[in-house]
Amino acid sequence: MPAGPATPTLRASVERTTRPLLLRLHALPGPVVPLATVVLVAIGVLAPPAVGLVALAVVALFVAWISYLSWPVVPATGRAVRLAMVALVVVLALTRL
C-alpha cells in the first residue's frame, strides 16, 4: 500500500497559519516587540482590572504562542523559563481579579 500524503500535524498547521504574523513581527525594528510587551504588562498591572486582564491575556497568549513554536529547538532550561514566564503572567492576571 503506497504511503499517502502526510496528514498535517497540529504544529505544522499552527506554523503555517501564523507564519504571516510571525514574518510581520520579524520585520519590525528589534526593540518594538519587547517594548510592546513591557507596555502591555504595565497596562495589565496599572490599568483597571477589566483593561488589565485583557492586556495580560494578550501577553500570556503571545508568550505561549512563541514558546509553542520554538519548543522543539529550545533546550530544557529555555523551556523551563518559557513555562515560568507564562505561569508568571497568569498568576499576575489572577491577582488582578
C-alpha positions, -999 to 999 in steps of 0.1 A, spaced: 0 0 0 16 33 -11 20 60 15 -3 89 10 4 125 17 12 130 54 -16 145 74 -6 179 88 1 179 125 -12 205 148 23 221 150 26 222 112 -9 237 110 -1 264 136 32 272 119 16 275 85 -13 296 98 7 320 119 37 324 96 25 357 80 21 372 115 55 359 126 71 374 94 54 408 101 67 407 137 102 398 124 102 427 100 96 452 128 126 470 144 142 449 171 130 468 202 94 470 192 81 436 203 99 436 237 88 472 244 52 464 234 53 435 258 66 457 286 39 483 279 12 456 279 24 442 312 25 478 327 -11 483 315 -20 450 330 -7 460 363 -17 496 364 -50 498 345 -84 490 359 -89 452 361 -111 449 330 -84 465 308 -55 450 327 -68 414 323 -71 419 286 -36 432 283 -22 404 304 -42 378 284 -26 392 252 9 389 268 2 353 280 -11 342 246 18 358 228 44 342 251 26 308 249 24 310 211 61 319 207 70 292 232 49 266 213 66 274 180 101 274 195 96 244 218 114 217 196 146 237 193 149 251 228 170 233 254 153 222 287 164 253 306 148 275 279 116 255 281 115 259 319 120 297 315 92 299 289 68 279 311 77 301 341 70 333 321 36 321 310 28 310 346 40 343 360 17 363 336 -12 340 345 -5 345 383 -3 382 378 -36 382 359 -52 361 387 -41 387 413 -59 413 393 -93 396 397 
